[in-house]
Amino acid sequence: MLRGLGISIAAVGLMGAAPAPDWRPLDPENTLVIGTTKGQVIVELRPEFAPKGVERIKLLAREGVYNGLQFHRVIEGFVAQTGNPNNRDGGVSAHPDLPPEFSFRVAPELATVVVDRSDAREGFVGATPFQAVSAAEQARGTDPRLRGWGAYCPGVVGMGRQADPGTANSEIFFMRGPARRLDHEYTVVGRIVAGRGAVQTVAVGEPPKVPDLMLKVRMLADIPEAERPKVEVADTRSAAFQAKVAALKREKGAAFSICDVEVPIRLR
């Protein structure tokens, strides 16, 4: 434990490891590039959280299903929903519904724990925040993988569904504010790493009078190299990022939350 900072290096398997770089590139096979009427949005998908959900989103993007769809339900301070082929709640793709993926197990070296309390831990896998069981509870089991679930902080991307937990299909939603009551209830697939301002400015309404659109949705791997957005993301395992979090924790004190942490990006 780094005394006074509350950042457990041992908990994420970094003792004796080489220092992580301050910046890392995005994985083209797990990066969604969304052109909207309000600007470009780049989402880092995390198959560690929801392999079936991420696989579905990639498939629909490559099929062109998302192109031209409306942000059909946008609530100020809450969510911007889209991804339904009929542009309203309840629409589905030609593919079957998916089972719930509300929790995950991940190798500890992939996670960065920044809050280590007696009752729970919080941190990041890549740029996506999570909450996990406490170290003590984890130690009582035999599986060394961290047991956690996505944390619905601003910019987090989830899969919509109907009342039945096993009805996620094509709908996706972007968090415009924190709503941790959604944890354990909706599948987290990743987080916006660039272009959150575009999501914050799409037209509000259920539905909006003049909805904004996802104009073109592609995987970064499918964009010609010369046209790809050049973005790097802060490595949450790096000393520089941990120092940033420690400073924020000192500033916020007891009010600190994982949702207070922004993961910086830079353009190359």
Secondary structure, DSSP 8 states (H G I E B T S, - for coil): --TTT---SGGGT-TTS----SEEE--GGGEEEEEETTEEEEEEE-TTT-HHHHHHHHHHHHHTTTTTEE--EE-TTSEEEE--TTSSTT---SS--B-----EEE-GGGEEEEEE-SSEEEEEETTEEEEEE-HHHHHTSS--SEEEEE---TTEEEE---SSTT-BSS-EEEESS--GGGTTTS-EEEEEEE-HHHHHTS--BSS-SS--EEEEEEEGGGS-GGGS--EEEE-TTSHHHHHHHHHHHHHHGGG--GGG----EEE-
